[in-house]
């Protein structure tokens, strides 16, 4: 159940925040890196639940 719950949260995060890093004129390298780390974690959680369901 924990895996599926994480997947639901990850899907929501990817759908609503995954493509947005904020205003382009105030984004720096650290913010991009932090966003990429969150995105990678969300994709991993989603993939793990796909393995459970499949």
C-alpha positions as CSV (number, residue, x, y, z in Angstrom):
1,X,0.0,0.0,0.0
2,X,2.9,2.4,0.8
3,X,4.2,1.9,-2.8
4,X,0.9,2.7,-4.3
5,X,0.4,5.7,-2.1
6,X,3.8,7.1,-3.1
7,X,3.0,6.4,-6.7
8,X,-0.2,8.4,-6.4
9,X,1.6,11.3,-4.9
10,X,4.4,11.1,-7.5
11,X,1.8,11.1,-10.4
12,X,0.2,14.2,-8.9
13,X,3.5,16.0,-8.5
14,X,4.6,15.1,-12.0
15,X,1.3,16.2,-13.5
16,X,1.1,19.5,-11.6
17,X,4.6,20.6,-10.7
18,X,7.0,18.4,-12.7
19,X,7.4,20.7,-15.7
20,X,7.5,24.0,-13.7
21,X,10.7,25.2,-12.2
22,X,9.4,28.8,-11.7
23,X,10.1,32.0,-13.5
24,X,13.0,31.6,-16.0
25,X,14.8,34.8,-14.9
26,X,15.2,33.6,-11.3
27,X,16.1,30.0,-11.8
28,X,19.7,29.0,-10.9
29,X,21.7,25.9,-11.2
30,X,20.9,24.7,-7.7
31,X,17.2,25.1,-8.2
32,X,17.3,23.1,-11.5
33,X,19.3,20.4,-9.8
34,X,16.9,20.2,-6.8
35,X,14.0,20.0,-9.2
36,X,15.7,17.2,-11.2
37,X,16.3,15.2,-8.1
38,X,12.6,15.5,-7.1
39,X,11.5,14.5,-10.6
40,X,13.8,11.5,-10.6
41,X,12.4,10.3,-7.3
42,X,8.9,10.8,-8.5
43,X,9.5,8.8,-11.6
44,X,11.2,6.0,-9.6
45,X,8.2,5.8,-7.2
46,X,5.8,5.7,-10.2
47,X,7.8,2.9,-11.9
48,X,8.0,0.8,-8.7
49,X,4.2,0.9,-8.4
50,X,3.9,0.0,-12.1
51,X,5.9,-3.2,-11.4
52,X,3.6,-4.0,-8.5
53,X,0.5,-3.6,-10.6
54,X,1.9,-5.3,-13.6
